[in-house]
Amino acid sequence: MLIAQFSQLLILLWKLSSVFVLPLIMIGYVMVMHHYDAEFTFSELDTGKNIHKWIVLAIYLSYLLLWNRSNKRVISYLKKLEY
C-alpha cells in the first residue's frame, strides 16, 4: 500500500519536473556564470543580453527532449513498483 502511494508520488514528481526544472536551470546558469564573471547576477540574466536567455531556453528544450524520450520507460518502471 505504501509503495503504491510512493510510486504515485514519484510519477507526479516526474511529470511536474518538466515544469519545475526551468527555475533550477536558471539558478544553475546564474551560478555558473557568476563563477566566471563575478558581476553576473539574475537581474543581468533577466534584463541583459539575449544570448543568455537563448542558452537557458536551449538547455530547457534539451531537458524536455530527454524527458519526452524517456517518459514512457520511466512511467512504466514506476507503475511496476506499485505491484
Buried (B, 14 or more C-beta within 10 A) or exposed (E): EEEEEEBBEBBEEBEEEBEEBBEEBBEEBBEEBBEEEEEBEBEBBEEBEEEBBEBBEEBBEEBEEEBEEEEEEBBEBBEEEEE
